[in-house]
């Protein structure tokens, strides 16, 4: 909370506009809001179809906090690109499984910054606006949530 209070001071001094946090769960978010009266503009959390942290998403939705997805493609730990829902969505739209997953993030309203050092992958990761997943495709990808992430922080 001390770091958050300092960020609030910086924002109030006009030196920053939106301020946010990383890896904050609802209990952390409740605490910093109670202490400062300021709701984070963004919370960066591990988020991909296999690990959706629905409790954090619900808190963010209720408080107007945007979610930035860290590891939006599962960081190689999850075989997301082999999951039938992802393969079906990608095939239906003539895109790669990675593009289908990134589009899922965008349609859910999440901020994504996929990492790649390869130019062709960077171009592919940016090419997400020429198609839209159907509601059924989004729901099928939503259903991939296992609740298992790289490491959930505790309060």
N, C-alpha and C positions, 0 to 999 in steps of 0.2 A: 504493500500500500504506500510506502514511502516513495517508491519510484513513480507510482501512478500520481501521487499528489504533486510531485515535481513536474510531471508532464502537464498536469492541469495548470500549474503556475506558468509554465512556458506558453501554453495555449492562451491563457488569460492575458499574458504580456504581449500577445500578438506575434509571437515568434514561431508559432505553428498553428495550423488550422485543425484538421481532423487528427485525433490521437487515438491510438489503439493499443492492444495487448496481444500477447501470444500465449497459447496453451492455457487459457483460463477456462475453468469449468464454471458451472452456474454458482457454486458456493464462493468461488474466488470473485466472480463478477459481482455478486450480491454484496460482498464485503467492500470492494472498492467503490461501488456506487453509494453504499451507506456511509462510507467515510468521507466522500468528496461531493456527492450529489451529481457527479458527472458520469454519464454512460459512455463506454468506449464506442468510437465510430466503427471499429473493426476488431475482430478477434481472429488471429491466424492460428488454425488448428490443423492437425493431421485429419485429412478428409478425402475419402475416395469411396467408390461404391461398396467396398468390403468393410469399411469403417466409417460410419456416418455420424457418430456422436450425436444422436438425436436429442439428447437432453440439452446439449449446448446449442443446437440449431433452434430448439423451441425457445430457449432463453433469448437468443439473439433476435428471433422473429418478434417476440413479445416486446422487446426493448428497442428495436430499430437498429441493432448492431449488424453490420455486414460481416460475412464470413469469408476469409481468404483461405483457400485450400492449400495446405502444405502437403506435398506428395500426392497430387491429384491423380496420378496414374498408379498409385500403390507402391511406388519405389521398388518395384521388382520382387517384392515379398509375396504378392498375391498374383495368382494367374488370371488376372482380370481379362486379359485379351483372349483367353480361351473359354471364358464363361459364355454359355449359349446366348444369354440375353444380349451381351455385348456383340458377339459375332453376328447375331441376327440383325441387330440395329445397324451395324456397320455395313453388312451385305445389302440391306434394304436401301441404303442411301449411297452405296458405291464409295464408301470412305473406309479408312482404316479403323481398327478397334480403338486405337488411341484417340482418334478424332471423335468417335462415338462417345467415349468416356468424357472427353473434354466438353463436348456439346451438352452432355447430361449435366455437368457442373454449371454451365452457363444458363441452361434452362431452369435449373433449381435456384438461380440467382447468386451463385457463389463466384468469388473472384479467383481466377486461376493464373498462375505463372509457371507453366511447365518448364522444366529444365532440360536443355539439350545443348550439346556443343557441336552437333552436326547440322549444317545448313539445311539439308533436305528435311530433317525432322523439325527444325524451327519453322520452315515454311508450312509444313503439314500441320503443326500445332496452331498456326495462325489461321489456317484455312477452315474455319468453323462456321462461317456465316452463310454458306450456300445450301444448307440443309437444316431441317428441324426434326427432332425426334417426335414421334407421336406420343400421346398421353400413355398409351399401352407400353411403348418402348421405355419411357421414363419410369413407369411403374415396375416393369420387369427388372430394370437396372437397380431401382430402389430396393428391390427384394434381395439383392446380393449382400446386404449388410450382415456381417458375421459378429459385429461388436468387438472384433479383435484388431487392435492397432499395434503399432510399433512400440508404444509405451505410453500408457495413460498416466497423467500426473495426478497426485492426490492432494487433497486440501490440507 
